[in-house]
Amino acid sequence: MSEEIQYAVVSEPVRLPARRKTSSARTLTEIRSLARSHTRTALKVLVGVMCSDDATPAARVSAANAILDRGWGKAAQPIENGEDGVLELIHRIERIIVHPGSSGDADGGAGA
């Protein structure tokens, strides 16, 4: 009889504990926090590569750019204004949508 009970218990499906769901925002926050905790070390490595005579010129320039980007932000990229007036169109859309009541709208908001 004990064999029958043993087989009955073994034949039942085993339920694994439910996985705790974590939000992706919380996970991203944790990853960001972990990465930021290594900022000092990463910056020291970048400075070491930048100053190393053994590093390739490309690696030294890349490290220098990374240091400058973190310290001063990335350089602004100019928007070229082609003959089709894309920049003027973007400014006009901004005036109409973002600042609809401003007096700077040349056509008074008509004919969008």
N, C-alpha and C positions, 0 to 999 in steps of 0.2 A: 504494500500500500504506500509506503514512503516513496517508492520509485514512481508511482503514478503522480503524486504531488510534485515531485521534482521535475518531471517532464512537463507538467501543466505550467509550472512557473517559468520554465525555460522557453516554452513555446509562445508565451505572450510577447508582443512587440515591446521593445525597449523604447521608452520616450526620453529623448534628450531634453535637458532644460532649455527653455525658450531663450533665444539670444536677445539680449537687451538692445533695443534700437536706440541709436544715438543720432541726433540730427547732424546733417552735413555741416551746418553752420558751426555747431559746437566742435566738430572734428577739425574744420578749417581754423577755428580760433586756437585750438590746441596745437595744431601744426605751426601756425604763425608764431605762437608764443615760444614753442620749442626752437624754431629757427632763430628768433630774436635773441634767445639766450646764448647763442653762439656768435653773435655779432662781433664782439671784440676779437675772438679767435680768428674769424673769417677775415676781418680787416687786417689783422697782423699777417695772415698768410698772403693776402693781396699785396701788402706793402713789401713783404719778403720777395715775392715773385717780381714785383716792379723793380726792386733794387738789386736783384740777383744778376750777376754777370754771366751765370751759367744758363739762365732762361733765354729762350729765343726772343728776338725782337717783337714778334707777334704776341707772345705771351706777356711780355712786359707792357706793351701798349694796351692790351686787353685788360690787364690788371689796373693800369693807370686810369683807363676809361671807367672801369667799374668803381674805383675809389672816387673819382670826380662825380660820377652820376649819383652816388649815395650821399656825397657831401653837399653837392650844389644842385642836384636835379639834372635831368636830361636836357640837352640843348633844345630850344624851341625849333620846330620844323616849320619853315615858312610855307604858306599856302600860295601856290602860284595861281595867278588869275589869267586864265586863257582868254581867247577872243570871244568865247561863248558867254562870258559874263557870269561864270559859276559863283565867284565870290560875291558879286552884287546880289545874285539870287539868294544866297545863303543869308546875307545881311538883311535882305528884304523879308525873308521868311521869319527870321529872328524878330524883326521889328513887329511883324504882324502877330506872331504867336506869343512871344515872350513879353513884349511891351506894346500891347494893342492900343493903349490910350496915349502914347507918347506923341509929341508934336513933331518929331523928327521924320515921320513918314511922309515922303514927298507927295505921294498921290492921295493922301488922306485915308488910306486903307481901302480905296475903291479899286476894283478890278484885280483881285488877287488871282 
